[in-house]
């Protein structure tokens, strides 16, 4: 069996294993990727650029290019690679470092990068194209091309016709070269300080004098893989920075299902992701209390949810599964001139605003009462929507140390003053909160409006943070404080909730659960397909769910066949059931149906949408392998 090796052939550096051969031009630093078995060039003349995406590109400076062999020990084993060093001889650009790694038993190329700041001024790095303008389809006849974006949170993801795509996180392209199936999967691998973006384009992406994107060399069909962050990484003068983020490129696995599943497992390993299984239903106190989504029953308080846990025990639910109950202290800025529970996160403020009530007026009493009845206590935090009086008390814990816009009226999800999750004193405060709640018995939390913690303009006390790493710090503090078994939920809706935040995989290995839909208690086909088309990440990297579901809407019970269909699809395709109908309001038939989907699937496998390439908007056939020769099949009528 061939191990990884590096050889020189004239001006070429050859890095190869039994799957992949990379041909690197030592004179230009460009490289091409070849499928070793077929000899087909899958990507050609890939370049590497730093901070040129979206900017007017000046003439390239004269650059000295050198290389060396390098080794890497990782979760994938012992990697052998090539480091290319690009040292400009003119101008103000940094020294660029590109590392390409192969592993003996892996089919993908791992891409890493770094810079050396040889100048006298600090450099902030925001956009790194680890792969730029890599030519695709050289010498090939492309037919039946389809793409699939690696969706996160509430981002739509469909199988799209054609080969062009721009996607956050990653993307899959599959097509036929004549009669031979070919597939390319590219995306983020290890996450730490940057988001990932994949572009498969017609022409080189450039920017015009008016700031608008335009394309040059339109006949070129090419691949870009970007590490990007709006605020960027600050590298002081004289320092060498090797980014902990890596990227993934597989162009040899022909079967698109297998290619994506390999990617999902690599993403899991690289981020040490082990999402905790929500092997129980979760009753959402807030949803039940609303009239438009639930039933208008005011149970979103500690006595109300303890009572629901007691009813669940009396009705026999605990014979099949425990019940999680989520207390949501969601008092917003409109009610008391901007003063809320947020930031204080203590019993006094949760009681003041009505979430904790006697006889369970502390979180310890609430959690203990729920646990004694066989339930699991959850709660809710707003990611970066501080109470005005908290910000006034701790202005140095806010971004930019600035509360000068505290007086301005705003929508609750668009605050002008937000926390600085890089401030050491605020980090200690947050960690103390989570440790205290763990001692109280809290088992899980939903982070609402996490977009508010995405600080694209920085303002951090610790200048080494990027927007991405500061965002993830919110969840890391929670994980450290609540522990490895806690259930952490990222309600990442993205888009225009705040700052037009992208839906990302950057919390892989920290967060357990992402929601795929806006507030909604109904069920529709895209909820299933949005989860189903992420099967390669579902359960292995994240767990996905489509928000809570109500069995009673507008005083009318959902027909049994609809209730059973949504429960089947959530249990089979998803991994978490949240309910907006109180246990006391459920009929015996509703309660019986609810228990049928437990225990939830464990492990890392989710059902394949085996008909996803047949032109249907929503898959209708899902296949789950139980054992060799034994499958479970779900047929979905999306009409």
Residue, then its C-alpha position, 0 to 999 in steps of 0.5 A: x500500500x502506497x504511503x504519502x511521498x514527496x518527490x521532485x521531477x524537474x521543476x515540479x514537486x509531486x505530493x501523492x498517495x494512492x488516491x491523489x497526485x498533486x503537481x506543484x510548479x515550484x516556479x509559480x506556486x500553482x498546483x494541479x490535482x489529479x485522480x491517481x486511479x483515472x489519471x484525470x486532472x480534476x483541478x488545474x493551476x490553483x493559485x493562493x492569494x491573501x487579502x485580494x478578494x473583493x479588492x482592486x488588484x495591483x500588479x503582482x510584486x516580484x516574489x521569491x518562492x521556496x518550498x519544504x517538506x512538512x509533517x503533520x500529526x492530526x486526528x487523521x493520522x500522520x500527514x505529509x505535505x508541502x509548504x510553499x513560501x511566497x516572499x514578496x520582494x516589493x511592496x507591503x504584502x506579507x510573506x504567504x505560507x500555503x500548506x498542502x497535506x495528504x494522509x495515507x488512508x484519506x482521499x482528501x487534500x487538507x489545506x492550511x495557510x499562514x503568514x509571516x509579517x516581515x513589516x514594521x506595522x501590524x497586519x489584519x488578515x480578512x480574506x484568504x483564498x487557499x484555492x483561487x481560480x483552480x480550473x475545472x473540467x479540463x479535457x472533460x465533457x460535462x453533463x447533468x451537473x448538480x450542486x448542493x450547498x452545505x447549509x447551516x441553521x435556517x439557510x435553504x439548501x436544495x440540489x441545484x441544476x448546473x455547476x455554478x454555485x457560491x456557498x458558505x461552509x462548503x459545496x458538492x458538485x457532481x456531474x458526468x464526464x461522458x458516462x463516468x460520474x465525477x464529484x467534487x466536495x470542498x469546504x471547511x475542515x477544522x474551524x477556529x478563527x475564520x468562516x469558509x466559503x466555496x465558489x464554483x464560477x464562470x470566470x475569475x471574480x474581480x471588483x470594478x472601480x464602482x465596487x461591484x463584482x465583475x468577472x474576467x476570463x469568462x471561459x474559465x470554469x474555476x473553483x475558489x475556497x476562501x477563509x474569510x472573516x469580516x474583522x480579520x486576524x491581527x498579526x503583529x510585526x515580526x510574528x509568524x501566524x499559522x492559522x488553525x483553520x483548515x480546508x477540505x478538498x476531495x475530487x476522487x470519490x465519485x459517488x456523491x453520497x459517499x463523498x458527502x458522507x466522507x466529508x461529514x465524518x472528516x468534519x466531525x473528526x477535525x472538530x471533535x464533534x459529538x453532538x448530544x442526542x436529544x432522546x426526549x421531547x422538549x416542551x417550550x414554555x414560550x411557544x405554548x404561551x403564544x396564541x399564534x404558535x401554541x395555545x395561549x396557556x401562560x405556562x412560561x414560568x417556573x410553577x407552570x413548567x413544574x406542573x407540566x412535568x408533574x402532569x407528564x409523570x401522572x399520564x405515564x410519559x416518563x415510562x417511555x421518555x423523560x420530558x425536557x421543559x424549557x423556561x424562556x426568560x424572554x422579557x424584551x427591551x420594550x417593557x421597561x425602558x430597555x431594562x431586562x434580565x439579560x446580562x444579570x442572569x441571576x435569580x433576582x432579575x429572573x424573578x423580577x421579570x416573572x420567569x421565576x415564581x414562588x414556590x420555585x423562585x430560584x433556579x435551584x428550586x426550579x431545576x430540583x422540582x423538575x428533576x424530582x418529577x423525572x423531567x429535564x430542566x432547560x432555559x434560554x439566553x439572549x446571546x448579546x442583547x444586554x439590559x440597559x442597566x447592566x450595560x450602564x453598570x459595566x460599560x467596559x464589558x461592551x464592544x468598543x467599551x462604548x455605551x454612547x448609543x444606549x439611549x437610542x430606541x431599537x428593535x430587540x434583535x438590533x441593539x446598538x450596545x452589545x457584549x464583548x465576549x473577549x473581555x476577561x472580566x466579562x468572560x469570568x462573569x459568564x463562566x461563573x453564571x454557567x457554573x452556578x446554573x450547572x450546580x443548580x441542575x440545569x441541563x440545557x440552553x437555547x441561545x436566541x438571537x445568536x446573530x447579535x454576537x456576530x461583531x463584524x466591526x470588532x471592538x474587542x478588548x483582546x485584539x487577537x480575536x476575529x469576529x468568528x472566534x469571538x462569536x464561538x467564544x459565547x458557546x465555548x464559555x457555556x460548554x466549559x461551564x455547563x459541561x460536556x453533557x449539556x445540551x447547547x442549541x444555536x438558533x441561527x436564523x441569520x440573514x437580516x436578523x442582525x448585520x446580515x449574518x451568514x449561517x455557518x458551521x463554525x460552532x462545530x464541536x461546541x454546539x449540539x443543535x441548530x434550528x433550520x426554520x423561523x418561528x413556526x409550529x406547522x410542518x411543511x415539506x421543505x422543513x424535512x428536505x432542509x434537514x434531509x439534504x444535510x444528512x451527512x452532517x446530521x447526528x455526526x456534526x450537528x443535530x437539526x430540527x425545524x422548530x417546535x410543533x403544535x398538535x392543536x392550532x386555533x383550538x383545533x386538533x391536527x388530523x392524526x395522519x398529519x401529526x403522525x407524518x410530522x412525528x415520523x419525519x422529525x424522528x427519522x430525518x431530524x434528531x429533536x422534537x420540540x412541542x408547543x402543545x402542553x402535556x395537559x392539553x394532549x389527548x391520549x392519542x397525541x401522547x401515544x404518538x409522541x412516545x413512538x419516536x423514542x428512543x431517538x437514533x444515536x450514532x452518526x448515521x442519518x437516512x440518505x435522500x437517495x432520489x435527490x439527483x432526480x430533479x425533485x425539489x424535495x426528496x421523496x425516498x430516504x434510506x437508512x442502513x441498519x446492517x448489511x442487507x437490512x435497510x429502513x425506507x421512508x417514502x414521503x408524499x410531499x404533495 
